[in-house]
Amino acid sequence: MSRAYTWLVNAMAWLAGFLMAGMMLSICVDVIVRNLGFQSSAHLFTFTEYALLMVPCLGAPWLVREKGHVYVEIFLMSVGERFRRVMTFAVGLGCVLVCGLIAWYGFDVTWTNYVRSDVDVRSMDMPRWMVVIFIPIGFLMMGIEFLRLISKGESVLGDLTSTLAAQKPEGRS
C-alpha cells in the first residue's frame, strides 16, 4: 500500500511537470501563430487555464513530502527549541485540518457538479466536476502527507537554517 501511494504522489508530480511543459509549449505556439498573422486556437488558452488549476493541485502533495513549501522561519528561530517543536507540531496539525476541510468541501462541490450535470463552457464544453475534482484530490493528498509527517514525528517544515549553515564556507560569517 505504501509503495502504491508513493508511486501515486510521484506520478501526480510528474504529471504536473508535464502539464507545465505543455503550457509553455502551447503559449509559445499561440504567440508564434499570432505573430505570423494567423488566428490561434482557443483550445490552447483553455488548456492553459485548466492546467493552471491542475498543476498546483497535482504537485502540492509531493512538495509537502519533500518539505519544499515556503514558510517564514524568523519567529521559530527566535524561540527556544521546545516551543519551536510545539509550534511546528501545531502548524502541522493546522495544515492537516485546513487541508481536510478544503478537501471535504471540494468533494461536496465536485459531487454537486456531477449530480447537477454542470458544464464548464469555454472553447469546449467540459463537465465541471472533471475540472474541479483536482482540488479535493490535491488537498486530501496534502493532508495525508502532513499527517504522515506528524505521525512519524518529523517536522512538517524544511530545515532551511541548517542547510544554509552547512553551505557556508569556513572562516566566513
Chimera marker file (.cmm) of the C-alpha trace (Angstrom):
<marker_set name="trace">
<marker id="1" x="0.000" y="0.000" z="0.000" r="1" g="1" b="0" radius="0.5"/>
<marker id="2" x="2.783" y="2.410" z="0.929" r="1" g="1" b="0" radius="0.5"/>
<marker id="3" x="4.632" y="1.799" z="-2.338" r="1" g="1" b="0" radius="0.5"/>
<marker id="4" x="1.455" y="2.339" z="-4.373" r="1" g="1" b="0" radius="0.5"/>
<marker id="5" x="0.748" y="5.564" z="-2.503" r="1" g="1" b="0" radius="0.5"/>
<marker id="6" x="4.322" y="6.791" z="-3.020" r="1" g="1" b="0" radius="0.5"/>
<marker id="7" x="4.022" y="5.926" z="-6.705" r="1" g="1" b="0" radius="0.5"/>
<marker id="8" x="0.759" y="7.924" z="-6.901" r="1" g="1" b="0" radius="0.5"/>
<marker id="9" x="2.304" y="11.018" z="-5.257" r="1" g="1" b="0" radius="0.5"/>
<marker id="10" x="5.292" y="10.842" z="-7.608" r="1" g="1" b="0" radius="0.5"/>
<marker id="11" x="3.084" y="10.252" z="-10.659" r="1" g="1" b="0" radius="0.5"/>
<marker id="12" x="0.975" y="13.289" z="-9.754" r="1" g="1" b="0" radius="0.5"/>
<marker id="13" x="4.145" y="15.398" z="-9.507" r="1" g="1" b="0" radius="0.5"/>
<marker id="14" x="5.399" y="14.129" z="-12.869" r="1" g="1" b="0" radius="0.5"/>
<marker id="15" x="2.024" y="14.880" z="-14.462" r="1" g="1" b="0" radius="0.5"/>
<marker id="16" x="2.190" y="18.407" z="-13.031" r="1" g="1" b="0" radius="0.5"/>
<marker id="17" x="5.640" y="18.794" z="-14.587" r="1" g="1" b="0" radius="0.5"/>
<marker id="18" x="4.425" y="17.576" z="-17.981" r="1" g="1" b="0" radius="0.5"/>
<marker id="19" x="1.469" y="19.954" z="-17.798" r="1" g="1" b="0" radius="0.5"/>
<marker id="20" x="3.834" y="22.870" z="-17.084" r="1" g="1" b="0" radius="0.5"/>
<marker id="21" x="5.907" y="21.919" z="-20.124" r="1" g="1" b="0" radius="0.5"/>
<marker id="22" x="2.697" y="21.614" z="-22.155" r="1" g="1" b="0" radius="0.5"/>
<marker id="23" x="1.590" y="25.078" z="-21.017" r="1" g="1" b="0" radius="0.5"/>
<marker id="24" x="4.930" y="26.524" z="-22.047" r="1" g="1" b="0" radius="0.5"/>
<marker id="25" x="4.693" y="24.905" z="-25.471" r="1" g="1" b="0" radius="0.5"/>
<marker id="26" x="1.078" y="25.946" z="-26.021" r="1" g="1" b="0" radius="0.5"/>
<marker id="27" x="1.865" y="29.555" z="-25.084" r="1" g="1" b="0" radius="0.5"/>
<marker id="28" x="4.863" y="29.569" z="-27.452" r="1" g="1" b="0" radius="0.5"/>
<marker id="29" x="2.768" y="28.106" z="-30.278" r="1" g="1" b="0" radius="0.5"/>
<marker id="30" x="-0.001" y="30.625" z="-29.593" r="1" g="1" b="0" radius="0.5"/>
<marker id="31" x="2.416" y="33.572" z="-29.714" r="1" g="1" b="0" radius="0.5"/>
<marker id="32" x="4.171" y="32.330" z="-32.859" r="1" g="1" b="0" radius="0.5"/>
<marker id="33" x="0.898" y="31.666" z="-34.695" r="1" g="1" b="0" radius="0.5"/>
<marker id="34" x="-0.477" y="35.108" z="-33.805" r="1" g="1" b="0" radius="0.5"/>
<marker id="35" x="2.778" y="36.842" z="-34.805" r="1" g="1" b="0" radius="0.5"/>
<marker id="36" x="2.612" y="35.102" z="-38.160" r="1" g="1" b="0" radius="0.5"/>
<marker id="37" x="-0.788" y="36.707" z="-38.651" r="1" g="1" b="0" radius="0.5"/>
<marker id="38" x="-2.930" y="33.629" z="-38.160" r="1" g="1" b="0" radius="0.5"/>
<marker id="39" x="-5.784" y="33.008" z="-35.751" r="1" g="1" b="0" radius="0.5"/>
<marker id="40" x="-4.631" y="30.871" z="-32.847" r="1" g="1" b="0" radius="0.5"/>
<marker id="41" x="-6.739" y="28.080" z="-31.393" r="1" g="1" b="0" radius="0.5"/>
<marker id="42" x="-8.946" y="28.954" z="-28.453" r="1" g="1" b="0" radius="0.5"/>
<marker id="43" x="-8.277" y="25.419" z="-27.204" r="1" g="1" b="0" radius="0.5"/>
<marker id="44" x="-4.684" y="26.397" z="-26.353" r="1" g="1" b="0" radius="0.5"/>
<marker id="45" x="-5.951" y="29.085" z="-23.999" r="1" g="1" b="0" radius="0.5"/>
<marker id="46" x="-8.477" y="26.696" z="-22.448" r="1" g="1" b="0" radius="0.5"/>
<marker id="47" x="-5.794" y="24.034" z="-21.967" r="1" g="1" b="0" radius="0.5"/>
<marker id="48" x="-3.609" y="26.588" z="-20.164" r="1" g="1" b="0" radius="0.5"/>
<marker id="49" x="-6.475" y="27.652" z="-17.898" r="1" g="1" b="0" radius="0.5"/>
<marker id="50" x="-7.248" y="24.079" z="-16.899" r="1" g="1" b="0" radius="0.5"/>
<marker id="51" x="-3.566" y="23.262" z="-16.420" r="1" g="1" b="0" radius="0.5"/>
<marker id="52" x="-3.125" y="26.312" z="-14.170" r="1" g="1" b="0" radius="0.5"/>
<marker id="53" x="-5.680" y="24.727" z="-11.835" r="1" g="1" b="0" radius="0.5"/>
<marker id="54" x="-4.349" y="21.190" z="-12.129" r="1" g="1" b="0" radius="0.5"/>
<marker id="55" x="-0.613" y="21.840" z="-11.700" r="1" g="1" b="0" radius="0.5"/>
<marker id="56" x="-0.634" y="23.098" z="-8.101" r="1" g="1" b="0" radius="0.5"/>
<marker id="57" x="-3.204" y="20.507" z="-7.044" r="1" g="1" b="0" radius="0.5"/>
<marker id="58" x="-1.212" y="17.649" z="-8.541" r="1" g="1" b="0" radius="0.5"/>
<marker id="59" x="2.228" y="18.850" z="-7.436" r="1" g="1" b="0" radius="0.5"/>
<marker id="60" x="1.483" y="20.058" z="-3.913" r="1" g="1" b="0" radius="0.5"/>
<marker id="61" x="1.388" y="16.628" z="-2.188" r="1" g="1" b="0" radius="0.5"/>
<marker id="62" x="4.895" y="15.865" z="-3.475" r="1" g="1" b="0" radius="0.5"/>
<marker id="63" x="6.034" y="19.312" z="-2.352" r="1" g="1" b="0" radius="0.5"/>
<marker id="64" x="4.732" y="18.622" z="1.166" r="1" g="1" b="0" radius="0.5"/>
<marker id="65" x="6.520" y="15.260" z="1.180" r="1" g="1" b="0" radius="0.5"/>
<marker id="66" x="9.786" y="16.948" z="0.189" r="1" g="1" b="0" radius="0.5"/>
<marker id="67" x="9.193" y="19.788" z="2.681" r="1" g="1" b="0" radius="0.5"/>
<marker id="68" x="9.695" y="22.187" z="-0.185" r="1" g="1" b="0" radius="0.5"/>
<marker id="69" x="6.939" y="24.665" z="0.591" r="1" g="1" b="0" radius="0.5"/>
<marker id="70" x="7.755" y="28.212" z="1.588" r="1" g="1" b="0" radius="0.5"/>
<marker id="71" x="7.492" y="29.373" z="5.186" r="1" g="1" b="0" radius="0.5"/>
<marker id="72" x="8.845" y="32.245" z="7.255" r="1" g="1" b="0" radius="0.5"/>
<marker id="73" x="11.079" y="30.914" z="9.977" r="1" g="1" b="0" radius="0.5"/>
<marker id="74" x="12.125" y="34.132" z="11.720" r="1" g="1" b="0" radius="0.5"/>
<marker id="75" x="9.638" y="33.656" z="14.582" r="1" g="1" b="0" radius="0.5"/>
<marker id="76" x="10.562" y="29.998" z="15.070" r="1" g="1" b="0" radius="0.5"/>
<marker id="77" x="14.270" y="30.839" z="15.191" r="1" g="1" b="0" radius="0.5"/>
<marker id="78" x="13.705" y="33.399" z="17.953" r="1" g="1" b="0" radius="0.5"/>
<marker id="79" x="12.127" y="30.950" z="20.415" r="1" g="1" b="0" radius="0.5"/>
<marker id="80" x="13.540" y="28.010" z="22.359" r="1" g="1" b="0" radius="0.5"/>
<marker id="81" x="13.839" y="24.506" z="20.946" r="1" g="1" b="0" radius="0.5"/>
<marker id="82" x="10.945" y="23.067" z="22.982" r="1" g="1" b="0" radius="0.5"/>
<marker id="83" x="8.497" y="25.848" z="21.999" r="1" g="1" b="0" radius="0.5"/>
<marker id="84" x="9.704" y="25.540" z="18.396" r="1" g="1" b="0" radius="0.5"/>
<marker id="85" x="8.771" y="21.827" z="18.380" r="1" g="1" b="0" radius="0.5"/>
<marker id="86" x="5.344" y="22.607" z="19.852" r="1" g="1" b="0" radius="0.5"/>
<marker id="87" x="4.732" y="25.367" z="17.305" r="1" g="1" b="0" radius="0.5"/>
<marker id="88" x="5.889" y="23.171" z="14.421" r="1" g="1" b="0" radius="0.5"/>
<marker id="89" x="3.520" y="20.406" z="15.560" r="1" g="1" b="0" radius="0.5"/>
<marker id="90" x="0.695" y="22.962" z="15.827" r="1" g="1" b="0" radius="0.5"/>
<marker id="91" x="1.425" y="24.207" z="12.308" r="1" g="1" b="0" radius="0.5"/>
<marker id="92" x="1.355" y="20.624" z="11.018" r="1" g="1" b="0" radius="0.5"/>
<marker id="93" x="-1.899" y="19.886" z="12.796" r="1" g="1" b="0" radius="0.5"/>
<marker id="94" x="-3.397" y="23.107" z="11.428" r="1" g="1" b="0" radius="0.5"/>
<marker id="95" x="-2.309" y="22.097" z="7.921" r="1" g="1" b="0" radius="0.5"/>
<marker id="96" x="-3.988" y="18.697" z="8.304" r="1" g="1" b="0" radius="0.5"/>
<marker id="97" x="-7.222" y="20.326" z="9.481" r="1" g="1" b="0" radius="0.5"/>
<marker id="98" x="-7.280" y="23.006" z="6.766" r="1" g="1" b="0" radius="0.5"/>
<marker id="99" x="-6.454" y="20.510" z="4.016" r="1" g="1" b="0" radius="0.5"/>
<marker id="100" x="-9.129" y="18.146" z="5.320" r="1" g="1" b="0" radius="0.5"/>
<marker id="101" x="-11.724" y="20.905" z="5.427" r="1" g="1" b="0" radius="0.5"/>
<marker id="102" x="-10.947" y="22.098" z="1.893" r="1" g="1" b="0" radius="0.5"/>
<marker id="103" x="-10.929" y="18.502" z="0.603" r="1" g="1" b="0" radius="0.5"/>
<marker id="104" x="-14.306" y="17.822" z="2.267" r="1" g="1" b="0" radius="0.5"/>
<marker id="105" x="-15.845" y="20.977" z="0.814" r="1" g="1" b="0" radius="0.5"/>
<marker id="106" x="-14.189" y="20.312" z="-2.562" r="1" g="1" b="0" radius="0.5"/>
<marker id="107" x="-15.618" y="16.799" z="-2.776" r="1" g="1" b="0" radius="0.5"/>
<marker id="108" x="-19.043" y="18.231" z="-1.901" r="1" g="1" b="0" radius="0.5"/>
<marker id="109" x="-18.770" y="20.814" z="-4.698" r="1" g="1" b="0" radius="0.5"/>
<marker id="110" x="-17.498" y="18.164" z="-7.124" r="1" g="1" b="0" radius="0.5"/>
<marker id="111" x="-20.354" y="15.803" z="-6.249" r="1" g="1" b="0" radius="0.5"/>
<marker id="112" x="-22.914" y="18.608" z="-6.607" r="1" g="1" b="0" radius="0.5"/>
<marker id="113" x="-21.482" y="19.490" z="-10.033" r="1" g="1" b="0" radius="0.5"/>
<marker id="114" x="-21.689" y="15.829" z="-11.039" r="1" g="1" b="0" radius="0.5"/>
<marker id="115" x="-25.278" y="15.338" z="-9.825" r="1" g="1" b="0" radius="0.5"/>
<marker id="116" x="-26.494" y="18.555" z="-11.452" r="1" g="1" b="0" radius="0.5"/>
<marker id="117" x="-24.549" y="17.818" z="-14.662" r="1" g="1" b="0" radius="0.5"/>
<marker id="118" x="-22.998" y="21.289" z="-14.567" r="1" g="1" b="0" radius="0.5"/>
<marker id="119" x="-20.915" y="22.168" z="-17.599" r="1" g="1" b="0" radius="0.5"/>
<marker id="120" x="-17.912" y="24.468" z="-17.856" r="1" g="1" b="0" radius="0.5"/>
<marker id="121" x="-18.434" y="26.316" z="-21.133" r="1" g="1" b="0" radius="0.5"/>
<marker id="122" x="-15.291" y="27.604" z="-22.830" r="1" g="1" b="0" radius="0.5"/>
<marker id="123" x="-13.848" y="26.756" z="-26.224" r="1" g="1" b="0" radius="0.5"/>
<marker id="124" x="-15.061" y="23.238" z="-25.482" r="1" g="1" b="0" radius="0.5"/>
<marker id="125" x="-17.763" y="22.087" z="-23.123" r="1" g="1" b="0" radius="0.5"/>
<marker id="126" x="-16.396" y="20.127" z="-20.179" r="1" g="1" b="0" radius="0.5"/>
<marker id="127" x="-18.299" y="18.587" z="-17.283" r="1" g="1" b="0" radius="0.5"/>
<marker id="128" x="-17.460" y="20.897" z="-14.375" r="1" g="1" b="0" radius="0.5"/>
<marker id="129" x="-16.799" y="18.027" z="-11.966" r="1" g="1" b="0" radius="0.5"/>
<marker id="130" x="-13.902" y="16.960" z="-14.202" r="1" g="1" b="0" radius="0.5"/>
<marker id="131" x="-12.374" y="20.408" z="-13.799" r="1" g="1" b="0" radius="0.5"/>
<marker id="132" x="-12.757" y="20.805" z="-10.033" r="1" g="1" b="0" radius="0.5"/>
<marker id="133" x="-12.003" y="17.210" z="-8.948" r="1" g="1" b="0" radius="0.5"/>
<marker id="134" x="-8.287" y="18.047" z="-8.815" r="1" g="1" b="0" radius="0.5"/>
<marker id="135" x="-8.841" y="20.470" z="-5.924" r="1" g="1" b="0" radius="0.5"/>
<marker id="136" x="-10.194" y="17.992" z="-3.346" r="1" g="1" b="0" radius="0.5"/>
<marker id="137" x="-7.824" y="15.253" z="-4.500" r="1" g="1" b="0" radius="0.5"/>
<marker id="138" x="-4.830" y="17.561" z="-4.131" r="1" g="1" b="0" radius="0.5"/>
<marker id="139" x="-5.882" y="18.819" z="-0.706" r="1" g="1" b="0" radius="0.5"/>
<marker id="140" x="-6.733" y="15.308" z="0.518" r="1" g="1" b="0" radius="0.5"/>
<marker id="141" x="-3.294" y="14.086" z="-0.535" r="1" g="1" b="0" radius="0.5"/>
<marker id="142" x="-1.612" y="17.112" z="1.082" r="1" g="1" b="0" radius="0.5"/>
<marker id="143" x="-3.496" y="16.420" z="4.307" r="1" g="1" b="0" radius="0.5"/>
<marker id="144" x="-2.354" y="12.804" z="4.208" r="1" g="1" b="0" radius="0.5"/>
<marker id="145" x="1.233" y="13.921" z="3.650" r="1" g="1" b="0" radius="0.5"/>
<marker id="146" x="1.115" y="16.369" z="6.569" r="1" g="1" b="0" radius="0.5"/>
<marker id="147" x="-0.466" y="13.663" z="8.753" r="1" g="1" b="0" radius="0.5"/>
<marker id="148" x="2.203" y="11.176" z="7.655" r="1" g="1" b="0" radius="0.5"/>
<marker id="149" x="4.978" y="13.571" z="8.677" r="1" g="1" b="0" radius="0.5"/>
<marker id="150" x="3.349" y="14.307" z="12.042" r="1" g="1" b="0" radius="0.5"/>
<marker id="151" x="2.756" y="10.622" z="12.803" r="1" g="1" b="0" radius="0.5"/>
<marker id="152" x="6.423" y="9.861" z="12.096" r="1" g="1" b="0" radius="0.5"/>
<marker id="153" x="7.444" y="12.635" z="14.494" r="1" g="1" b="0" radius="0.5"/>
<marker id="154" x="9.017" y="14.684" z="11.723" r="1" g="1" b="0" radius="0.5"/>
<marker id="155" x="8.766" y="18.420" z="11.341" r="1" g="1" b="0" radius="0.5"/>
<marker id="156" x="6.428" y="19.492" z="8.553" r="1" g="1" b="0" radius="0.5"/>
<marker id="157" x="8.803" y="22.371" z="7.814" r="1" g="1" b="0" radius="0.5"/>
<marker id="158" x="12.003" y="22.142" z="5.830" r="1" g="1" b="0" radius="0.5"/>
<marker id="159" x="15.245" y="22.777" z="7.684" r="1" g="1" b="0" radius="0.5"/>
<marker id="160" x="16.491" y="25.838" z="5.796" r="1" g="1" b="0" radius="0.5"/>
<marker id="161" x="18.718" y="27.267" z="8.532" r="1" g="1" b="0" radius="0.5"/>
<marker id="162" x="20.931" y="24.206" z="8.951" r="1" g="1" b="0" radius="0.5"/>
<marker id="163" x="21.080" y="23.758" z="5.178" r="1" g="1" b="0" radius="0.5"/>
<marker id="164" x="22.330" y="27.317" z="4.742" r="1" g="1" b="0" radius="0.5"/>
<marker id="165" x="24.777" y="26.955" z="7.644" r="1" g="1" b="0" radius="0.5"/>
<marker id="166" x="26.188" y="23.777" z="6.116" r="1" g="1" b="0" radius="0.5"/>
<marker id="167" x="26.741" y="25.537" z="2.788" r="1" g="1" b="0" radius="0.5"/>
<marker id="168" x="28.656" y="28.447" z="4.347" r="1" g="1" b="0" radius="0.5"/>
<marker id="169" x="32.399" y="28.270" z="3.646" r="1" g="1" b="0" radius="0.5"/>
<marker id="170" x="34.589" y="28.001" z="6.749" r="1" g="1" b="0" radius="0.5"/>
<marker id="171" x="36.065" y="31.202" z="8.087" r="1" g="1" b="0" radius="0.5"/>
<marker id="172" x="33.164" y="33.311" z="6.803" r="1" g="1" b="0" radius="0.5"/>
<marker id="173" x="30.229" y="34.551" z="8.768" r="1" g="1" b="0" radius="0.5"/>
<link id1="1" id2="2" r="1" g="1" b="0" radius="0.2"/>
<link id1="2" id2="3" r="1" g="1" b="0" radius="0.2"/>
<link id1="3" id2="4" r="1" g="1" b="0" radius="0.2"/>
<link id1="4" id2="5" r="1" g="1" b="0" radius="0.2"/>
<link id1="5" id2="6" r="1" g="1" b="0" radius="0.2"/>
<link id1="6" id2="7" r="1" g="1" b="0" radius="0.2"/>
<link id1="7" id2="8" r="1" g="1" b="0" radius="0.2"/>
<link id1="8" id2="9" r="1" g="1" b="0" radius="0.2"/>
<link id1="9" id2="10" r="1" g="1" b="0" radius="0.2"/>
<link id1="10" id2="11" r="1" g="1" b="0" radius="0.2"/>
<link id1="11" id2="12" r="1" g="1" b="0" radius="0.2"/>
<link id1="12" id2="13" r="1" g="1" b="0" radius="0.2"/>
<link id1="13" id2="14" r="1" g="1" b="0" radius="0.2"/>
<link id1="14" id2="15" r="1" g="1" b="0" radius="0.2"/>
<link id1="15" id2="16" r="1" g="1" b="0" radius="0.2"/>
<link id1="16" id2="17" r="1" g="1" b="0" radius="0.2"/>
<link id1="17" id2="18" r="1" g="1" b="0" radius="0.2"/>
<link id1="18" id2="19" r="1" g="1" b="0" radius="0.2"/>
<link id1="19" id2="20" r="1" g="1" b="0" radius="0.2"/>
<link id1="20" id2="21" r="1" g="1" b="0" radius="0.2"/>
<link id1="21" id2="22" r="1" g="1" b="0" radius="0.2"/>
<link id1="22" id2="23" r="1" g="1" b="0" radius="0.2"/>
<link id1="23" id2="24" r="1" g="1" b="0" radius="0.2"/>
<link id1="24" id2="25" r="1" g="1" b="0" radius="0.2"/>
<link id1="25" id2="26" r="1" g="1" b="0" radius="0.2"/>
<link id1="26" id2="27" r="1" g="1" b="0" radius="0.2"/>
<link id1="27" id2="28" r="1" g="1" b="0" radius="0.2"/>
<link id1="28" id2="29" r="1" g="1" b="0" radius="0.2"/>
<link id1="29" id2="30" r="1" g="1" b="0" radius="0.2"/>
<link id1="30" id2="31" r="1" g="1" b="0" radius="0.2"/>
<link id1="31" id2="32" r="1" g="1" b="0" radius="0.2"/>
<link id1="32" id2="33" r="1" g="1" b="0" radius="0.2"/>
<link id1="33" id2="34" r="1" g="1" b="0" radius="0.2"/>
<link id1="34" id2="35" r="1" g="1" b="0" radius="0.2"/>
<link id1="35" id2="36" r="1" g="1" b="0" radius="0.2"/>
<link id1="36" id2="37" r="1" g="1" b="0" radius="0.2"/>
<link id1="37" id2="38" r="1" g="1" b="0" radius="0.2"/>
<link id1="38" id2="39" r="1" g="1" b="0" radius="0.2"/>
<link id1="39" id2="40" r="1" g="1" b="0" radius="0.2"/>
<link id1="40" id2="41" r="1" g="1" b="0" radius="0.2"/>
<link id1="41" id2="42" r="1" g="1" b="0" radius="0.2"/>
<link id1="42" id2="43" r="1" g="1" b="0" radius="0.2"/>
<link id1="43" id2="44" r="1" g="1" b="0" radius="0.2"/>
<link id1="44" id2="45" r="1" g="1" b="0" radius="0.2"/>
<link id1="45" id2="46" r="1" g="1" b="0" radius="0.2"/>
<link id1="46" id2="47" r="1" g="1" b="0" radius="0.2"/>
<link id1="47" id2="48" r="1" g="1" b="0" radius="0.2"/>
<link id1="48" id2="49" r="1" g="1" b="0" radius="0.2"/>
<link id1="49" id2="50" r="1" g="1" b="0" radius="0.2"/>
<link id1="50" id2="51" r="1" g="1" b="0" radius="0.2"/>
<link id1="51" id2="52" r="1" g="1" b="0" radius="0.2"/>
<link id1="52" id2="53" r="1" g="1" b="0" radius="0.2"/>
<link id1="53" id2="54" r="1" g="1" b="0" radius="0.2"/>
<link id1="54" id2="55" r="1" g="1" b="0" radius="0.2"/>
<link id1="55" id2="56" r="1" g="1" b="0" radius="0.2"/>
<link id1="56" id2="57" r="1" g="1" b="0" radius="0.2"/>
<link id1="57" id2="58" r="1" g="1" b="0" radius="0.2"/>
<link id1="58" id2="59" r="1" g="1" b="0" radius="0.2"/>
<link id1="59" id2="60" r="1" g="1" b="0" radius="0.2"/>
<link id1="60" id2="61" r="1" g="1" b="0" radius="0.2"/>
<link id1="61" id2="62" r="1" g="1" b="0" radius="0.2"/>
<link id1="62" id2="63" r="1" g="1" b="0" radius="0.2"/>
<link id1="63" id2="64" r="1" g="1" b="0" radius="0.2"/>
<link id1="64" id2="65" r="1" g="1" b="0" radius="0.2"/>
<link id1="65" id2="66" r="1" g="1" b="0" radius="0.2"/>
<link id1="66" id2="67" r="1" g="1" b="0" radius="0.2"/>
<link id1="67" id2="68" r="1" g="1" b="0" radius="0.2"/>
<link id1="68" id2="69" r="1" g="1" b="0" radius="0.2"/>
<link id1="69" id2="70" r="1" g="1" b="0" radius="0.2"/>
<link id1="70" id2="71" r="1" g="1" b="0" radius="0.2"/>
<link id1="71" id2="72" r="1" g="1" b="0" radius="0.2"/>
<link id1="72" id2="73" r="1" g="1" b="0" radius="0.2"/>
<link id1="73" id2="74" r="1" g="1" b="0" radius="0.2"/>
<link id1="74" id2="75" r="1" g="1" b="0" radius="0.2"/>
<link id1="75" id2="76" r="1" g="1" b="0" radius="0.2"/>
<link id1="76" id2="77" r="1" g="1" b="0" radius="0.2"/>
<link id1="77" id2="78" r="1" g="1" b="0" radius="0.2"/>
<link id1="78" id2="79" r="1" g="1" b="0" radius="0.2"/>
<link id1="79" id2="80" r="1" g="1" b="0" radius="0.2"/>
<link id1="80" id2="81" r="1" g="1" b="0" radius="0.2"/>
<link id1="81" id2="82" r="1" g="1" b="0" radius="0.2"/>
<link id1="82" id2="83" r="1" g="1" b="0" radius="0.2"/>
<link id1="83" id2="84" r="1" g="1" b="0" radius="0.2"/>
<link id1="84" id2="85" r="1" g="1" b="0" radius="0.2"/>
<link id1="85" id2="86" r="1" g="1" b="0" radius="0.2"/>
<link id1="86" id2="87" r="1" g="1" b="0" radius="0.2"/>
<link id1="87" id2="88" r="1" g="1" b="0" radius="0.2"/>
<link id1="88" id2="89" r="1" g="1" b="0" radius="0.2"/>
<link id1="89" id2="90" r="1" g="1" b="0" radius="0.2"/>
<link id1="90" id2="91" r="1" g="1" b="0" radius="0.2"/>
<link id1="91" id2="92" r="1" g="1" b="0" radius="0.2"/>
<link id1="92" id2="93" r="1" g="1" b="0" radius="0.2"/>
<link id1="93" id2="94" r="1" g="1" b="0" radius="0.2"/>
<link id1="94" id2="95" r="1" g="1" b="0" radius="0.2"/>
<link id1="95" id2="96" r="1" g="1" b="0" radius="0.2"/>
<link id1="96" id2="97" r="1" g="1" b="0" radius="0.2"/>
<link id1="97" id2="98" r="1" g="1" b="0" radius="0.2"/>
<link id1="98" id2="99" r="1" g="1" b="0" radius="0.2"/>
<link id1="99" id2="100" r="1" g="1" b="0" radius="0.2"/>
<link id1="100" id2="101" r="1" g="1" b="0" radius="0.2"/>
<link id1="101" id2="102" r="1" g="1" b="0" radius="0.2"/>
<link id1="102" id2="103" r="1" g="1" b="0" radius="0.2"/>
<link id1="103" id2="104" r="1" g="1" b="0" radius="0.2"/>
<link id1="104" id2="105" r="1" g="1" b="0" radius="0.2"/>
<link id1="105" id2="106" r="1" g="1" b="0" radius="0.2"/>
<link id1="106" id2="107" r="1" g="1" b="0" radius="0.2"/>
<link id1="107" id2="108" r="1" g="1" b="0" radius="0.2"/>
<link id1="108" id2="109" r="1" g="1" b="0" radius="0.2"/>
<link id1="109" id2="110" r="1" g="1" b="0" radius="0.2"/>
<link id1="110" id2="111" r="1" g="1" b="0" radius="0.2"/>
<link id1="111" id2="112" r="1" g="1" b="0" radius="0.2"/>
<link id1="112" id2="113" r="1" g="1" b="0" radius="0.2"/>
<link id1="113" id2="114" r="1" g="1" b="0" radius="0.2"/>
<link id1="114" id2="115" r="1" g="1" b="0" radius="0.2"/>
<link id1="115" id2="116" r="1" g="1" b="0" radius="0.2"/>
<link id1="116" id2="117" r="1" g="1" b="0" radius="0.2"/>
<link id1="117" id2="118" r="1" g="1" b="0" radius="0.2"/>
<link id1="118" id2="119" r="1" g="1" b="0" radius="0.2"/>
<link id1="119" id2="120" r="1" g="1" b="0" radius="0.2"/>
<link id1="120" id2="121" r="1" g="1" b="0" radius="0.2"/>
<link id1="121" id2="122" r="1" g="1" b="0" radius="0.2"/>
<link id1="122" id2="123" r="1" g="1" b="0" radius="0.2"/>
<link id1="123" id2="124" r="1" g="1" b="0" radius="0.2"/>
<link id1="124" id2="125" r="1" g="1" b="0" radius="0.2"/>
<link id1="125" id2="126" r="1" g="1" b="0" radius="0.2"/>
<link id1="126" id2="127" r="1" g="1" b="0" radius="0.2"/>
<link id1="127" id2="128" r="1" g="1" b="0" radius="0.2"/>
<link id1="128" id2="129" r="1" g="1" b="0" radius="0.2"/>
<link id1="129" id2="130" r="1" g="1" b="0" radius="0.2"/>
<link id1="130" id2="131" r="1" g="1" b="0" radius="0.2"/>
<link id1="131" id2="132" r="1" g="1" b="0" radius="0.2"/>
<link id1="132" id2="133" r="1" g="1" b="0" radius="0.2"/>
<link id1="133" id2="134" r="1" g="1" b="0" radius="0.2"/>
<link id1="134" id2="135" r="1" g="1" b="0" radius="0.2"/>
<link id1="135" id2="136" r="1" g="1" b="0" radius="0.2"/>
<link id1="136" id2="137" r="1" g="1" b="0" radius="0.2"/>
<link id1="137" id2="138" r="1" g="1" b="0" radius="0.2"/>
<link id1="138" id2="139" r="1" g="1" b="0" radius="0.2"/>
<link id1="139" id2="140" r="1" g="1" b="0" radius="0.2"/>
<link id1="140" id2="141" r="1" g="1" b="0" radius="0.2"/>
<link id1="141" id2="142" r="1" g="1" b="0" radius="0.2"/>
<link id1="142" id2="143" r="1" g="1" b="0" radius="0.2"/>
<link id1="143" id2="144" r="1" g="1" b="0" radius="0.2"/>
<link id1="144" id2="145" r="1" g="1" b="0" radius="0.2"/>
<link id1="145" id2="146" r="1" g="1" b="0" radius="0.2"/>
<link id1="146" id2="147" r="1" g="1" b="0" radius="0.2"/>
<link id1="147" id2="148" r="1" g="1" b="0" radius="0.2"/>
<link id1="148" id2="149" r="1" g="1" b="0" radius="0.2"/>
<link id1="149" id2="150" r="1" g="1" b="0" radius="0.2"/>
<link id1="150" id2="151" r="1" g="1" b="0" radius="0.2"/>
<link id1="151" id2="152" r="1" g="1" b="0" radius="0.2"/>
<link id1="152" id2="153" r="1" g="1" b="0" radius="0.2"/>
<link id1="153" id2="154" r="1" g="1" b="0" radius="0.2"/>
<link id1="154" id2="155" r="1" g="1" b="0" radius="0.2"/>
<link id1="155" id2="156" r="1" g="1" b="0" radius="0.2"/>
<link id1="156" id2="157" r="1" g="1" b="0" radius="0.2"/>
<link id1="157" id2="158" r="1" g="1" b="0" radius="0.2"/>
<link id1="158" id2="159" r="1" g="1" b="0" radius="0.2"/>
<link id1="159" id2="160" r="1" g="1" b="0" radius="0.2"/>
<link id1="160" id2="161" r="1" g="1" b="0" radius="0.2"/>
<link id1="161" id2="162" r="1" g="1" b="0" radius="0.2"/>
<link id1="162" id2="163" r="1" g="1" b="0" radius="0.2"/>
<link id1="163" id2="164" r="1" g="1" b="0" radius="0.2"/>
<link id1="164" id2="165" r="1" g="1" b="0" radius="0.2"/>
<link id1="165" id2="166" r="1" g="1" b="0" radius="0.2"/>
<link id1="166" id2="167" r="1" g="1" b="0" radius="0.2"/>
<link id1="167" id2="168" r="1" g="1" b="0" radius="0.2"/>
<link id1="168" id2="169" r="1" g="1" b="0" radius="0.2"/>
<link id1="169" id2="170" r="1" g="1" b="0" radius="0.2"/>
<link id1="170" id2="171" r="1" g="1" b="0" radius="0.2"/>
<link id1="171" id2="172" r="1" g="1" b="0" radius="0.2"/>
<link id1="172" id2="173" r="1" g="1" b="0" radius="0.2"/>
</marker_set>
